[in-house]
């Protein structure tokens, strides 16, 4: 719980960013009316707010928030600096897209391409958020499975949030009539598999580690029930998203999918911090 600010950041920011993947999928598979696009643009403020709330939460982890700008000094050499830069690039692109959309200055010919760029930036940001934890000094976090699970979190939570945005904009029914529901199923399935498989494999792998003070197997045994809970919540979120996209109570199920995704990712993040095992006292 000492890492609560970072747990909130790493839950909300990738998830909000992932909603732009859902947006790109919808735009490439569905022809929306001008009125629907205006509404979608307005409601895309919701995932932007989610991202910004995540960034605000991260500031409470700093001993001196006023020193935050110094993080840019380590770009290229510091995983944390790289993460922040990737996050800033995504956020700037997303905000510009949103502003151009709500002000009616986003040309129809550029909308799909711009949305695709923002979607790619969102996944890159999510992966760099995971890479910030891959470090030699903490053996239990030093795994490529960490950024993989972050990509899964972004897709799972982002598709849920994207489905909610489309529902609020009154555009989900039209999207579901085309190939969006098939694409959504594929993206959600990929997200859940990446998130759950990488998360569970990573935590279980900690069982084989130990240092002079702690045994990885003991750490894992203490959080096993929460690993199962996180996996169930993430899978349930994916199912709710798919059902919503297929037209089954879209408002209730898309909202439920968002809540389940937030809960699942948050529990997974707390588990991640609970299995921290330093390499300084690592027993070979």
Buried (B, 14 or more C-beta within 10 A) or exposed (E): EEBBBBBBBBBBBBBBBBBBBBBBBBBBBBEBEEEBBBBBBBBBBBBBEBBBBBBBBBEEBEEEEEEEEEBEEBEEEBBBBBBBBBBEBBBEBBBEBBEBBBEEEBEEEEBEEBBBBBBBBBBBBBBBBBBBBBBEEBBBBBBEBBBBBBBBBBBBBBBBBBBBBBBBBBBBEBBBEEEBBEBBBEBBBBBBBBBBBBBBEBBBBBBEBBBEEBBBEEBBEEBEEBBEBBBBBBBBBBBBBBBBBBEEEBEEBBBBBBBBBBBBBBBBBBBBBBBBBBBEEBEE
